[in-house]
Structures are given as structure tokens and as C-alpha cells.
Amino acid sequence: MKLTIIGAGAMAMAMAKGLEEQYDLEFVVRDISKVDSNYSVYRLDNFDISDKNIILAVKPYALASVASKLKGEADTIYSVLAGSSLEILKENIKAKNYIRTMPNVSAKFETSTTVITGDESKKDEAIEIFSSIGDTFWVDSQKEIDIATSVAGSGPALLALVAEAMMDGLVKEGMKRVDAINITNSLFKGFAPLIESNHPAIIKDSVMSPAGTTAAAYGALEEGGVRSSFIKAIGEAFKITQR
Ligand SMILES: NC(=O)c1ccc[n+]([C@@H]2O[C@H](COP(=O)([O-])OP(=O)(O)OC[C@H]3O[C@@H](n4cnc5c(N)ncnc54)[C@H](OP(=O)(O)O)[C@@H]3O)[C@@H](O)[C@H]2O)c1
């Protein structure tokens, strides 16, 4: 099956790696010099999308301008645009089916967390396509994909903040930067199977001993309002998708 990716930015190229193992990819961009010459690349102007399966990966603000340069009716639009509703997609680009997805840059390693919603008739196909870049989660409403955006889409940036703060804390107490980076990175790698098989509260209880190091660290995090900041952060990201 052929997939046409419109846009060649960070997200498009992160997805391309996993997708190209199973799909024949072509790119449609405004500047063809930006795409690796190993791919088929077409200029955006007057591009015919008739009967094509399109992965739309441009910035949300560019939707109308990009749409005005396309002609024909696509088979399916698979949009990765944060906060652009199915209604907005329908107003701008003609297609028989519409799907919204929210992947993340871990797609580069085929470990994206991709939340999907849209036309039920394309549910199986959407799940199959996006499974080639990692885990997929179908949700039944646009509200849910908008809520999930902060964790599925922005999640790597939020976890990066935690990782960087841990590294800085280690350095502040006197560790070499390189050791701080390696130790923190190893923690993230090792944590994935742990969280998959244990509820977070169980992990915390199993690590925290009375008056111990974890209890002291937790106390500082609670004093700093880290838990409520994360909850607020997810709410703020959701608000942006509703503008
Ligand atoms: N980055 C993420 O982690 C992430 C996660 C989930 C979803 N998304 C979604 O993915 C989409 C792309 O984000 P990104 O991070 O990949 O952004 P990006 O790296 O800035 O890439 C944006 C792409 O859109 C193109 N573009 C922008 N304005 C255009 C216009 N007026 N006409 C034609 N093409 C235009 C850019 O072309 P030029 O190179 O020529 O400027 C580029 O190919 C966004 O809608 C975002 O919501 C991103």
C-alpha cells in the first residue's frame, strides 16, 4: 500500500522510519530539497490527492494554506495535527474518510504512543498503519484524543524535563555530567518494564522505607508541588487543543 506524507518536519520524518518498512512512501512538500533523495518527493503546488491515503503532518496553522494547494478527493486523511478537529479537516481537504492521530517523536525508534480516533470504517486500517511506529490506542471521541495529546504527543518533552532535572540534581551534588546522563538514561530504560507490570503507587511503596532517602526525596517533590504541576500541565495542554 502507498502512503503519501504531506510535510517533512520532525514528526513526518520520525514516522517515516517505521512506516517505510511496510509501506511505499511518497512525500509532498513545499521545498523538495528538504527531503532525502531516497524518497519519491513531489511539490505541494496543485498536487492531486485523488484516491490516495494521506498522512497529513504539517503545522496546524498551515492547514488552510496547504489544503488550497491540493486537488482531488483522497481516500483517507490520517492527520497528526494537534487540536485540529475532524470538522476542520473536512472543511479544508476533500476525502472519503478522516482519521485523527496523536503520535510522538519516539516513532523514530518505532516506540511511539499513538492515540487514534475518527471514522470507524477505517479503524482497523488506521491501527495497522500506526502500529508500524509503536503502540496504538483507539479512543471513541475527539475530546479523548485532545485530552491524551499532552501525554501521547507532548509526553517525550514532559519526561525530558524530569530526566534533565534529575541529571542537574546529580551534577549539583557533585557527579560528573557524563555519569549523571548515563545513570538517568539507564533509569528510564529500566523503568519501562517495571511500570508496565506494576501500578505507580506499588512501585513507590516498595521503594520507600521509613525515614529513608526516597521518603526525603518525595517530601521535597510534594513541597515543590510537582504532582499538582503535572496534573495542571495536562489540563493546560488540553486547553490549547480546544482553542
Ligand atoms: N513534534 C511532535 O512531537 C509532534 C507530536 C505529535 C503531533 N505533532 C504534529 O505534527 C505536525 C508537524 O509537527 P512537527 O513537529 O513535525 O513540525 P515541523 O518539524 O516544524 O514540521 C512542519 C512541517 O510542515 C511544513 N509546513 C509548515 N507550514 C507550511 C506551509 N504553509 N505550507 C507547506 N508546508 C508547511 C514544514 O515545511 P518546511 O520544512 O518547508 O517549513 C514542515 O515540513 C503538527 O501538526 C503537530 O501538531 C507533532
The ligand as an SDF file (V2000), in Angstrom:
LIG
                    3D

 48 52  0  0  0  0  0  0  0  0999 V2000
    6.7360   17.1290   17.0300 N   0  0  0  0  0  0  0  0  0  0  0  0
    5.9670   16.3590   17.7830 C   0  0  0  0  0  0  0  0  0  0  0  0
    6.4040   15.8130   18.8010 O   0  0  0  0  0  0  0  0  0  0  0  0
    4.5330   16.0950   17.3960 C   0  0  0  0  0  0  0  0  0  0  0  0
    3.8160   15.0940   18.0720 C   0  0  0  0  0  0  0  0  0  0  0  0
    2.5000   14.8410   17.6760 C   0  0  0  0  0  0  0  0  0  0  0  0
    1.9230   15.5730   16.6520 C   0  0  0  0  0  0  0  0  0  0  0  0
    2.6370   16.5530   16.0470 N   0  0  0  0  0  0  0  0  0  0  0  0
    2.0130   17.3070   14.9580 C   0  0  0  0  0  0  0  0  0  0  0  0
    2.7890   17.0990   13.8030 O   0  0  0  0  0  0  0  0  0  0  0  0
    2.6590   18.2320   12.9530 C   0  0  0  0  0  0  0  0  0  0  0  0
    4.0360   18.6200   12.4560 C   0  0  0  0  0  0  0  0  0  0  0  0
    4.8150   18.9870   13.5790 O   0  0  0  0  0  0  0  0  0  0  0  0
    6.4020   18.9120   13.5270 P   0  0  0  0  0  0  0  0  0  0  0  0
    6.8660   18.8870   14.9170 O   0  0  0  0  0  0  0  0  0  0  0  0
    6.8460   17.8480   12.5740 O   0  0  0  0  0  0  0  0  0  0  0  0
    6.7220   20.3600   12.9110 O   0  0  0  0  0  0  0  0  0  0  0  0
    7.9450   20.7970   11.9950 P   0  0  0  0  0  0  0  0  0  0  0  0
    9.1470   19.9840   12.2730 O   0  0  0  0  0  0  0  0  0  0  0  0
    8.0310   22.2690   12.1230 O   0  0  0  0  0  0  0  0  0  0  0  0
    7.4410   20.4430   10.5150 O   0  0  0  0  0  0  0  0  0  0  0  0
    6.3520   21.0930    9.9460 C   0  0  0  0  0  0  0  0  0  0  0  0
    6.2100   20.6910    8.5010 C   0  0  0  0  0  0  0  0  0  0  0  0
    5.1100   21.4430    7.9700 O   0  0  0  0  0  0  0  0  0  0  0  0
    5.5650   22.1500    6.8190 C   0  0  0  0  0  0  0  0  0  0  0  0
    4.8530   23.4100    6.6830 N   0  0  0  0  0  0  0  0  0  0  0  0
    4.6830   24.3600    7.6380 C   0  0  0  0  0  0  0  0  0  0  0  0
    3.9870   25.4070    7.1170 N   0  0  0  0  0  0  0  0  0  0  0  0
    3.7150   25.0840    5.8420 C   0  0  0  0  0  0  0  0  0  0  0  0
    3.0220   25.7320    4.7930 C   0  0  0  0  0  0  0  0  0  0  0  0
    2.4410   26.9310    4.9720 N   0  0  0  0  0  0  0  0  0  0  0  0
    2.9300   25.1240    3.5990 N   0  0  0  0  0  0  0  0  0  0  0  0
    3.5100   23.9130    3.4150 C   0  0  0  0  0  0  0  0  0  0  0  0
    4.1650   23.2240    4.3620 N   0  0  0  0  0  0  0  0  0  0  0  0
    4.2750   23.8130    5.5520 C   0  0  0  0  0  0  0  0  0  0  0  0
    7.0290   22.3720    7.0370 C   0  0  0  0  0  0  0  0  0  0  0  0
    7.6380   22.6560    5.8030 O   0  0  0  0  0  0  0  0  0  0  0  0
    9.0430   23.4440    5.7370 P   0  0  0  0  0  0  0  0  0  0  0  0
   10.0710   22.4530    6.1940 O   0  0  0  0  0  0  0  0  0  0  0  0
    9.1630   23.8120    4.2950 O   0  0  0  0  0  0  0  0  0  0  0  0
    8.9270   24.6130    6.6670 O   0  0  0  0  0  0  0  0  0  0  0  0
    7.4230   21.0220    7.6420 C   0  0  0  0  0  0  0  0  0  0  0  0
    7.5500   20.0430    6.6390 O   0  0  0  0  0  0  0  0  0  0  0  0
    1.9600   19.3200   13.7570 C   0  0  0  0  0  0  0  0  0  0  0  0
    0.6480   19.4700   13.2830 O   0  0  0  0  0  0  0  0  0  0  0  0
    1.9670   18.8100   15.1800 C   0  0  0  0  0  0  0  0  0  0  0  0
    0.7870   19.1820   15.8740 O   0  0  0  0  0  0  0  0  0  0  0  0
    3.9430   16.8230   16.3770 C   0  0  0  0  0  0  0  0  0  0  0  0
  1  2  1  0
  2  3  2  0
  2  4  1  0
  4  5  1  0
  4 48  2  0
  5  6  2  0
  6  7  1  0
  7  8  2  0
  8  9  1  0
  8 48  1  0
  9 10  1  0
  9 46  1  0
 10 11  1  0
 11 12  1  0
 11 44  1  0
 12 13  1  0
 13 14  1  0
 14 15  2  0
 14 16  1  0
 14 17  1  0
 17 18  1  0
 18 19  2  0
 18 20  1  0
 18 21  1  0
 21 22  1  0
 22 23  1  0
 23 24  1  0
 23 42  1  0
 24 25  1  0
 25 26  1  0
 25 36  1  0
 26 27  1  0
 26 35  1  0
 27 28  2  0
 28 29  1  0
 29 30  1  0
 29 35  2  0
 30 31  1  0
 30 32  2  0
 32 33  1  0
 33 34  2  0
 34 35  1  0
 36 37  1  0
 36 42  1  0
 37 38  1  0
 38 39  2  0
 38 40  1  0
 38 41  1  0
 42 43  1  0
 44 45  1  0
 44 46  1  0
 46 47  1  0
M  CHG  2   8   1  16  -1
M  END
$$$$
